[in-house]
């Protein structure tokens, strides 16, 4: 298999598995929004496409919430803008005004957006979608078994301005800045990183995303390589101290990937679906029920939505919406 064939196969896996199909909308491209009667969910843009989980959310809402048919996803530039527009409840475009009803935001992006303001402005948490984890990946045969052993190595940190790049360098800054300064950096996407690792052009790569056997195991099988993940639990408290409690200690369990032979301790980030308090209680209830009742819409090892009472490490920047609480109490 040559590189072109591999990248085509990788794109097919992504389309069929982790990344849902999406027709990305932009502010100013909503002529049809005014007559649909659906909800608009907005998400900050991410170079790696993690925002596309929002398409699975709106498809479930459209199919299973009778009062919100034909809901749609809008992708905008930043998470700060996402929260601002949700608070406002609408935005004005050349086509007129359209409403903003829901938002999908990563926990650390919420933390940064709220920093210094302390303002929750009537925003409420509906549910926690499957979490994201910083994977640091190398070959199973590699002698590298810790983040410190990456010093001086060639490492793909993810595409420029991606969440992988951002979180990898935050971790290295908190853990040991000399490691980050010594890296020979590559800025590759996931499939390109896998190919470069197979060719031993890089020693490791970073990827921030959910546990996704369909993606990792298929690509590794195509390349006939065996992978492993690095643990870095000692870096998580330092990361939390420097950048906040939106980062939490997480566990990728042995067997989550077929090639993973032991538990790996990593950093996790919550994926938050939020609304305003004025979202009707029954509508909020119906949304959370629809998402919770169709876990197969969210690929990866975490097949259920997270428990809102998941423990002291759970980042909860907003109170839970009464409709979501009603559903959880019934469950």
Beta strands, then each sheet from edge to edge (+ up, - down):
strand 1: 40-44
strand 2: 72-76
strand 3: 90-93
strand 4: 96-99
strand 5: 102-106
strand 6: 123-139
strand 7: 154-156
strand 8: 184-186
strand 9: 204-209
strand 10: 227-229
strand 11: 247-252
strand 12: 264-276
sheet 1: 2+ 1+ 5+ 12- 6+ 9- 7- 8-
sheet 2: 2+ 1+ 5+ 12- 11+
sheet 3: 2+ 1+ 5+ 12- 6+ 10-
sheet 4: 3+ 4-
end
